[in-house]
Amino acid sequence: MSIQGQVVTSAPQTCCAPLVTGVIDPRGAHQLSRLFKALADPVRLQLLSMISTRDTGEAGVCDLNDAFELSQPTISHHLKVLRKAGLITSERRGTWVYYRLVPDAVDRLGPLLAPTISA
């Protein structure tokens, strides 16, 4: 199908099977709960959105610290929780640490939050 010269596909193409095709097994539920637990804090949600929306795809710790009225150790704790859950990665460059989103981890949450319902 074409709309004003743009090609539009009728169904999204995916490389993998959908996450929610039935009841989640206990192991899968445990793994996903770790992601949700990490996101169950307003500061961590803000941090994740700040990191993921950067034009460069990454955010420096100095940029993240300056956005909050929280101490640096508190921000570091929240970043550590996100990193341990596998939602972000970090890379040290000199004295600064830069954070990036792990798209695969975030993509696993989408089908649970907006499942495709068959009629």
C-alpha positions in Angstrom: 0.0 0.0 0.0 1.2 3.5 -0.7 0.2 6.8 1.0 1.5 9.9 -0.6 4.6 8.1 -2.0 5.4 6.3 1.2 5.3 2.5 1.4 3.3 1.3 4.3 3.2 -2.4 5.2 0.0 -3.8 6.6 1.7 -5.8 9.4 5.0 -5.0 11.3 7.8 -7.3 10.5 9.6 -8.9 13.4 12.6 -11.1 13.7 11.4 -13.0 16.6 8.3 -14.7 17.9 6.0 -12.5 20.0 6.7 -12.5 23.7 3.0 -13.1 24.7 1.7 -16.0 22.9 0.3 -17.7 26.0 0.9 -17.7 29.7 4.4 -16.7 30.7 6.4 -19.5 32.4 7.8 -18.9 35.9 11.3 -18.3 34.6 10.2 -15.8 32.0 8.0 -14.1 34.6 10.9 -13.8 37.0 13.2 -12.3 34.3 10.5 -9.8 33.2 9.7 -8.9 36.8 13.3 -7.8 37.3 12.9 -5.3 34.5 9.6 -4.0 35.9 11.0 -3.7 39.4 13.9 -1.6 38.0 11.4 0.7 36.3 9.1 1.0 39.4 10.6 4.3 40.4 9.9 7.7 38.9 13.6 8.7 38.9 14.6 5.6 37.1 11.9 6.1 34.5 13.1 9.6 34.0 16.7 8.5 33.7 15.8 5.8 31.2 13.8 8.3 29.1 16.7 10.9 29.3 19.2 8.3 28.0 16.9 6.9 25.3 15.9 10.2 23.8 19.4 11.7 23.4 20.4 12.5 19.8 23.7 10.7 20.4 22.0 7.6 21.9 23.9 8.1 25.1 24.0 10.4 28.1 26.9 11.3 30.3 26.6 11.0 34.0 27.2 14.7 34.4 24.2 15.5 32.3 22.0 13.1 34.3 23.2 14.4 37.7 22.4 18.0 36.7 18.8 17.2 35.8 17.8 16.2 39.3 17.9 17.7 42.8 19.3 14.5 44.1 22.8 13.7 45.3 25.3 12.1 42.9 25.4 8.9 45.0 21.6 8.6 44.7 21.7 9.0 40.9 24.5 6.5 40.7 22.4 4.0 42.8 19.4 4.4 40.4 21.7 4.0 37.3 23.2 0.8 38.9 19.7 -0.6 39.4 18.9 0.0 35.7 22.3 -1.4 34.7 21.9 -4.6 36.8 18.4 -5.2 35.3 20.0 -5.0 31.9 18.1 -1.9 30.7 21.2 0.2 30.2 24.9 -0.3 29.6 27.7 2.0 30.7 31.1 2.9 29.3 33.8 4.8 31.2 35.8 7.4 29.1 38.4 9.0 31.2 36.7 10.3 34.4 33.2 10.3 32.9 30.7 7.4 32.5 28.3 7.3 29.6 25.0 5.3 29.5 23.2 3.7 26.6 19.8 2.0 26.4 19.7 -1.7 25.7 16.9 -1.8 23.1 16.4 -5.6 23.3 15.6 -5.4 27.0 13.1 -2.6 26.5 11.5 -4.3 23.5 10.7 -7.4 25.7 8.4 -5.2 27.7 6.3 -3.8 24.8 4.2 -6.9 24.0 3.2 -7.3 27.6 2.1 -3.7 27.8 0.3 -3.6 24.5 -0.4 -7.2 23.4 -2.0 -7.8 20.0 -5.5 -9.2 20.6 -6.8 -11.6 18.0 -10.5 -11.5 17.3 
